[in-house]
């Protein structure tokens, strides 16, 4: 069954953004109670399957560098989305899959990328950080392992993962069917 399916999805093009415009038109000004996932990859592991969830975050504060920018700085603006992405990650883990949430910070210049591998999301914390030389209440809701790299280095890493990962999403159906038969 699986050998008949293509190993690749179609190439992404700018018209793929039309779904976001459609959703905006459908909601017609109402706040969304949904969340979108920028990109999700399935992959084989030694003992099953995993999911890697990517969320791309455009840096919109011109006073901060990519290294300084972090979603903790605008938690109140997008906390529902981050909590929903984390709930998806944790749900996949509780269903027996390996899963991870990676937040990717970028800007229009595409000079640097900040990869944030999310380790935990806390709803309430009391950490105070210094922001641009002044004390600011800065809650550490998203705990992540951060790495800043050039755009080209991240592009190479992303393309390497994309082209060398093993397993395809539809193969998970066989895995799940087998698991059900074994019970």
N, C-alpha and C positions, 0 to 999 in steps of 0.2 A: 504494500500500500504506500509506504513512505517514499520508496524509490522513484515513484512517478512524479513527485512534487519537486519544483525548482528549489534550489538551495539558497536563493536570494530573493528578496522583495524587489519591487520596482525601484528605480532611482528616484530619490526625493527631488521635487522641483518646487518652485515658488508657489505654484497654484495649490500645493498641499496646505497652505495657510488659509485657504478659503473656508475650511471647517471652523476655524476660530471666528471668522467673520459671521458665518451662519449661526453659531452659538450665541454671539452677541446680539444678532438680529432676533433670534428666537426668545432670548430673555428680555429683550426690549426694555432695558434699564433696571430690571429686577436683579437683586444680588444673586449670584449663582450659588447653588447648594451642591455643586459638583466640584470635581477637580480633574485636571487633565494631566496626563503623563507625557512628558516630552518624548521619551524613548525608553523602551524596555527590551532587554535581550534575555533570551533563555540560553543556558549552556549546560553541558554535561559536567558532572563532578565524578569523583571516584566512586561514590556510593549513591548516585541519584542525579538530581537536577537542581539547577539554581536559576535565579532571576537577578539581573542587574538593572536597577531602575536609575535612569539619568534624568535630572531636572536641570535645565539651563536657566541661569539667572543673570539677566543683563544688569551690569553696574550702572546705576543712573545718578550717582552722586559724583559730580566732577571734582570734588575736593578730596576724595578718597582714592587711594591707589587700589589696584586689584588685591594686593596683599592685605590692605586694611578693610576692604569691603567684606561683609559677612551678613547673612540673613538675620543674625541676632540683632543687628542694628535696626531692622525694620520688622521685627517679630509681630508687632501689633497690626501691621498692614497685611501680612500674609500668613499668620499663624495657622489658620484653618487649612490652607493648602499643605503646609509642612507637616501638620499633624495627620492629615489624610494620607500623604505619601508615606509617612512613618507607619501608620496603621496598615497600609497595604504591605509594606516591607515585613512588619511583624506578623501579619496574617499568613503570608507566604511561608515564613519560618515556622509558624505553629502548625502549618499543614505538612511539614516535613521537608520543605525545600530550603536550600541555602538561598539567602537573599541579601541584597545590599542596596543602599540608597546613596548615590553619588550626586552631590550638587556641584554644578560647574558654573563658576563666575566668569563672565566675559564682558568686554566692552566693544564698541564699534571699531576701534582701532585694530583689534585682533592681534595685539602685540604680546600680551600675556594672558594666561588662563590660570584660574585658581581651582584646583580640584579639592573638594571637601568630601571625604569619605565619612559619612555620618555614623557615629558609634552609638549615640543615644539622643533622645529628645526629651527634655524635661519641661514640664508645664510651668513650674515655679522654681526659681533659684534666687539667690541673693548676692551674686558676685558683682563687684563694682570694678569697672575697668576705666582706665584713663583714655580719653578720646581727644586727640589733637591738643595735648597739653593741658586739658582741663578735666577735672573729675566729672564723670557722667555715670549715671545709673545705667549699667549695661548688663542685662540679664543673659546668662549663658544657657539659653534654652536648647540650642543645637550644639551638641558636643561632637566635634569632628576632628579628624586627622587631616590637616591641610597641607597642600603642596602647590606652590606657585611655579609655573614653568612657562616657557615661551609658547606661543600659539603653535608654532611648528612642531615643538616637542610633544605637545598634547595631541595634535593632529596625527602624528606618527603613532603614538600610544593608542589612540582611539581606533585608527585604521587597522593597526596590528591586532587589537582585540577583535574587531569586527570580522576580519578575514581569517583569523586562526582559531576562533572559538569552536568547540565541538558541540554538535547537537543542534537540532532545529525544533522550534516550538511545537510543531505537530507531532513530533516523536514523544512528547510528554503524554499524549493521549494513550499511546501504547503502554507507556510506563504506568499510568494511572489504571488502565484496564487490567494490567497484570497484577497490580497491587490489590484491586478489588477481587479478582479471582482467587488470590492467595488467602483472603480473609474468609 
